[in-house]
Amino acid sequence: MKPILILLAVVLTLQGCNKDIIRAKSFCNVTNPIQDLPWLKTIIDAQANNKYSKMTIYEYEYQQEEGFLVDSCLNCPDSVAIFYNCSGEKICEFSGKNGSNTCPDFLTNSIKKEIVFQDTIVETTSKLSFIKTELGGCNKSASLQNKSAVIKNDTVGISIENDSISVFVGLNYICCAPFATDCEIKNDSIFLTIKDICSWGITSCYCRCDCYYTFDFKFVKSGNSIYNYQILLFDPRKSGSKLIKEGAINLK
């Protein structure tokens, strides 16, 4: 996948949630883009019968024009991301398959607003379903100005409340790093990955400071079981991966 497409996918990597629409505030002169923009609803409906879909739609403002970035398959190497204006006209296209990038200034001249749609694979055989990853700390640019987000120890915490499970990871890492996360559930094992997706070199991606990043992996359980988990960090400045922590989660 080309750098532009990888960075566009950093916000969320979601797995295990069905047709989950997040309603947005007023955007493109509508309060609910999914329902109020027929062309956008058509794109979503076209994926309705695809059980392997990982499509994600973001609100963006590019060159002072509001629109939507539709990523056909979040974090897939052959994904195609297209930026449409409010009328459904194709403005930009980014392809991991053929490397096309019709708007090379998109990253520097765009503002991401929020996610309005996410559609991901459901793990039908598991009693544990991954819902989403909430990014906090220095994953949000405003936190770079907050010293409390910097001076903390690395942290891994697991909390269980009724049917909801949270695996919280806090890491000290170089400032301005672009991260993507992923979760894979295989039988009784959970593999959580946190990946620094910088591929342009230290001077292009990072700032000269350290910062505290947080990653809150959210799950819902539908049964009682024990899961082994492993949390890995991928740093492009180093070879291989770093094991942050491994252990077991008892849901019985």
FIZAMI-92175 format. One record per residue (C-alpha): x, y, z. Coordinates in nm, 3 decimals, padded with zeros to 5 digits, m for minus. Layout:
// residues N
      px      py      pz
       X       Y       Z
...
END
This chain:
// residues 252
      px      py      pz
  00.000  00.000  00.000
  00.133  00.343 m00.087
  00.216  00.588  00.199
 m00.074  00.820  00.121
 m00.326  00.535  00.143
 m00.170  00.392  00.458
 m00.185  00.725  00.639
 m00.547  00.781  00.537
 m00.632  00.452  00.710
 m00.469  00.535  01.043
 m00.774  00.654  01.228
 m00.945  00.326  01.280
 m00.896 m00.034  01.204
 m01.218 m00.209  01.300
 m01.303 m00.577  01.296
 m01.611 m00.759  01.422
 m01.888 m00.499  01.397
 m02.181 m00.521  01.155
 m02.292 m00.227  00.944
 m02.219  00.017  01.226
 m02.322  00.366  01.119
 m02.204  00.659  01.331
 m02.432  00.959  01.284
 m02.247  01.281  01.213
 m02.321  01.643  01.293
 m02.437  01.873  01.013
 m02.207  01.824  00.715
 m02.266  01.890  00.345
 m02.583  02.071  00.458
 m02.736  01.749  00.599
 m02.754  01.608  00.951
 m02.737  01.240  00.855
 m02.524  01.190  00.541
 m02.593  00.817  00.525
 m02.967  00.869  00.493
 m02.982  01.215  00.339
 m02.734  01.173  00.051
 m02.873  00.912 m00.193
 m02.543  00.867 m00.378
 m02.362  00.786 m00.052
 m02.635  00.544  00.055
 m02.601  00.371 m00.284
 m02.230  00.312 m00.223
 m02.305  00.160  00.118
 m02.593 m00.054 m00.008
 m02.365 m00.196 m00.278
 m02.154 m00.350  00.000
 m02.451 m00.485  00.195
 m02.413 m00.843  00.070
 m02.037 m00.853  00.098
 m01.964 m01.024  00.431
 m01.593 m00.954  00.387
 m01.637 m00.580  00.347
 m01.417 m00.350  00.554
 m01.536 m00.026  00.398
 m01.496  00.292  00.601
 m01.624  00.642  00.520
 m01.477  00.960  00.666
 m01.589  01.321  00.651
 m01.310  01.538  00.510
 m01.260  01.896  00.402
 m01.018  01.923  00.111
 m00.914  02.260 m00.030
 m01.203  02.416  00.165
 m01.456  02.181  00.002
 m01.652  01.935  00.217
 m01.678  01.574  00.109
 m01.632  01.209  00.198
 m01.333  00.977  00.174
 m01.459  00.626  00.097
 m01.199  00.358  00.173
 m01.309  00.035  00.008
 m01.117 m00.191  00.245
 m00.952 m00.036  00.549
 m00.583 m00.138  00.584
 m00.603 m00.376  00.284
 m00.294 m00.355  00.058
 m00.505 m00.334 m00.261
 m00.760 m00.091 m00.118
 m00.895  00.202 m00.319
 m00.984  00.526 m00.139
 m01.191  00.788 m00.323
 m01.272  01.141 m00.210
 m01.616  01.259 m00.326
 m01.761  01.607 m00.293
 m02.105  01.659 m00.143
 m02.270  01.600 m00.482
 m02.105  01.261 m00.523
 m01.850  01.374 m00.781
 m01.515  01.195 m00.767
 m01.242  01.447 m00.679
 m00.945  01.228 m00.574
 m00.847  00.863 m00.598
 m00.577  00.675 m00.408
 m00.508  00.312 m00.498
 m00.287  00.064 m00.318
 m00.321 m00.175 m00.610
 m00.177  00.039 m00.889
 m00.025  00.319 m00.682
 m00.239  00.596 m00.830
 m00.266  00.925 m00.641
 m00.462  01.196 m00.819
 m00.434  01.445 m00.532
 m00.073  01.440 m00.404
 m00.145  01.741 m00.179
 m00.439  01.575 m00.004
 m00.261  01.516  00.329
 m00.137  01.872  00.357
 m00.454  02.044  00.234
 m00.725  01.835  00.398
 m00.888  01.826  00.740
 m01.040  01.504  00.868
 m01.367  01.556  01.056
 m01.498  01.218  01.172
 m01.601  00.867  01.068
 m01.960  00.835  00.948
 m01.966  00.468  00.847
 m01.768  00.154  00.919
 m01.842 m00.195  00.796
 m01.620 m00.481  00.904
 m01.585 m00.855  00.920
 m01.780 m01.045  01.181
 m01.614 m01.332  01.365
 m01.906 m01.576  01.366
 m01.738 m01.865  01.544
 m01.590 m01.668  01.832
 m01.762 m01.583  02.159
 m01.568 m01.260  02.159
 m01.632 m00.983  01.906
 m01.393 m00.695  01.843
 m01.581 m00.366  01.812
 m01.332 m00.083  01.768
 m01.010  00.082  01.883
 m01.035  00.422  02.046
 m00.720  00.629  01.993
 m00.623  00.886  02.253
 m00.331  01.070  02.406
 m00.089  01.189  02.140
 m00.287  01.017  01.865
 m00.483  01.344  01.883
 m00.280  01.648  01.779
 m00.420  01.861  02.061
 m00.252  01.632  02.313
  00.092  01.738  02.191
  00.035  02.058  02.386
 m00.070  01.868  02.699
  00.224  01.774  02.920
  00.009  01.526  03.112
 m00.011  01.322  02.792
  00.368  01.294  02.785
  00.477  01.217  03.142
  00.332  00.871  03.200
  00.457  00.515  03.223
  00.383  00.251  02.960
  00.056  00.087  03.058
 m00.152 m00.221  02.978
 m00.483 m00.263  03.156
 m00.777 m00.498  03.110
 m01.125 m00.418  03.238
 m01.441 m00.628  03.220
 m01.786 m00.482  03.285
 m02.086 m00.703  03.213
 m02.043 m00.804  02.846
 m01.794 m00.529  02.761
 m01.417 m00.583  02.765
 m01.150 m00.320  02.725
 m00.779 m00.375  02.663
 m00.606 m00.042  02.723
 m00.251  00.017  02.600
 m00.053  00.332  02.675
  00.287  00.384  02.514
  00.559  00.647  02.524
  00.677  00.698  02.167
  00.826  00.964  01.943
  00.591  01.256  01.873
  00.379  01.288  01.557
  00.397  00.918  01.469
  00.111  00.789  01.249
 m00.041  00.470  01.392
 m00.274  00.199  01.266
 m00.412 m00.079  01.483
 m00.551 m00.423  01.412
 m00.710 m00.711  01.599
 m00.725 m01.075  01.498
 m00.914 m01.341  01.692
 m00.818 m01.702  01.622
 m00.998 m01.964  01.828
 m00.897 m01.882  02.188
 m00.620 m01.635  02.099
 m00.632 m01.258  02.052
 m00.359 m01.079  01.858
 m00.350 m00.700  01.898
 m00.111 m00.501  01.683
 m00.007 m00.138  01.701
  00.185 m00.032  01.392
  00.379  00.286  01.323
  00.303  00.325  00.952
  00.564  00.591  00.877
  00.745  00.498  00.556
  00.896  00.832  00.457
  01.186  00.857  00.701
  01.228  01.020  01.040
  01.244  01.379  00.911
  00.911  01.342  00.729
  00.702  01.171  00.997
  00.825  01.255  01.344
  00.869  01.550  01.576
  01.159  01.594  01.816
  00.992  01.489  02.140
  00.837  01.190  02.313
  00.466  01.158  02.375
  00.214  00.925  02.542
 m00.019  00.747  02.298
 m00.320  00.544  02.406
 m00.504  00.261  02.230
 m00.824  00.124  02.382
 m00.933 m00.202  02.217
 m01.305 m00.263  02.275
 m01.474 m00.605  02.273
 m01.813 m00.758  02.347
 m01.846 m01.116  02.471
 m02.135 m01.351  02.408
 m02.011 m01.643  02.614
 m01.771 m01.751  02.887
 m01.420 m01.856  02.793
 m01.051 m01.791  02.852
 m00.852 m01.610  02.583
 m00.478 m01.578  02.549
 m00.371 m01.239  02.422
 m00.060 m01.088  02.270
  00.009 m00.719  02.206
  00.275 m00.631  01.949
  00.431 m00.301  01.844
  00.576 m00.256  01.495
  00.836  00.020  01.470
  00.967  00.085  01.114
  01.294  00.212  01.259
  01.364 m00.135  01.397
  01.348 m00.485  01.254
  01.072 m00.720  01.356
  00.814 m00.649  01.625
  00.827 m00.574  01.997
  00.617 m00.775  02.238
  00.443 m00.529  02.468
  00.262 m00.785  02.678
  00.099 m01.127  02.667
 m00.128 m01.307  02.909
 m00.480 m01.442  02.949
 m00.827 m01.290  02.985
 m01.068 m01.500  03.190
 m01.425 m01.432  03.082
 m01.579 m01.713  03.287
END
